[in-house]
Amino acid sequence: MKIKLILLLLLISLSSCIQFKVSMQLKNGNEIIDKVRPNYQYLVSTKTKEKYHFDDLSKFNVYKKDSVVEYYYPLHIKNYRNADKVYYGLGMKVYDSHKLEIFHARFPYFRLDYTQNYIDEYISPRVETFIRRKGEPYAYSIACIDAMGCDTVLQRVLQFFDDCPKVIEQIVSGSIDYNDIITVADYYNEHCGKN
């Protein structure tokens, strides 16, 4: 079963109950400007109550006082290349080259009372990092947060870049720090992959 999680990186001060103005570019080419409220599966228009599912978006922009604040892109995410579990959400592109894209995102968390009843949800201040090859469907988790998953970061980085022995050699020899994913990506762009 596909688990749907929103990966909104709006602003640290945004909570799930705040409305914001967005410009959404749909996959069919249409553009919609609306005031929305985030949900963990979609955006909801505050005017018409229409739901904009992330599967229908190619990207969207968040505005503050009529100027663009952030740009977001839909992501299909796997922790490992052969993982069955696929997460779905939105990330902010922080690196873009002709071969690779790197995204930052935050996960929503749900507050429950002592009887496990839903209270509300909030956007985590912890940022996760994902990498994707241009033209490929999945982005992959490439870092750890708050010491969670740190023991497998090297394994995930080596697996992602296994098509380029030069990158593997640089990481294993310690010439490139695998935690500095921008440097690794730059090296990959210069020395590896299809042009």
HELIX and SHEET records of a PDB file:
HELIX    1   1 PHE A   54  ASP A   56  5                                   3    
HELIX    2   2 CYS A  150  THR A  152  5                                   3    
HELIX    3   3 VAL A  153  PHE A  160  1                                   8    
HELIX    4   4 PRO A  165  SER A  173  1                                   9    
HELIX    5   5 ILE A  181  HIS A  191  1                                  11    
SHEET    1   A 8 ILE A   3  LYS A   4  0                                        
SHEET    2   A 8 TYR A  87  ASP A  96  1                                        
SHEET    3   A 8 SER A  67  LYS A  78 -1                                        
SHEET    4   A 8 LEU A  57  LYS A  64 -1                                        
SHEET    5   A 8 PHE A  20  LEU A  26 -1                                        
SHEET    6   A 8 GLU A  31  PRO A  38 -1                                        
SHEET    7   A 8 TYR A  42  SER A  45 -1                                        
SHEET    8   A 8 LYS A  51  HIS A  53 -1                                        
SHEET    1   B 5 ILE A   3  LYS A   4  0                                        
SHEET    2   B 5 TYR A  87  ASP A  96  1                                        
SHEET    3   B 5 LEU A 100  ALA A 105 -1                                        
SHEET    4   B 5 GLU A 128  ARG A 133 -1                                        
SHEET    5   B 5 TYR A 138  SER A 141 -1                                        
SHEET    1   C 2 PRO A 108  LEU A 112  0                                        
SHEET    2   C 2 TYR A 118  ILE A 123 -1                                        
END                                                                             
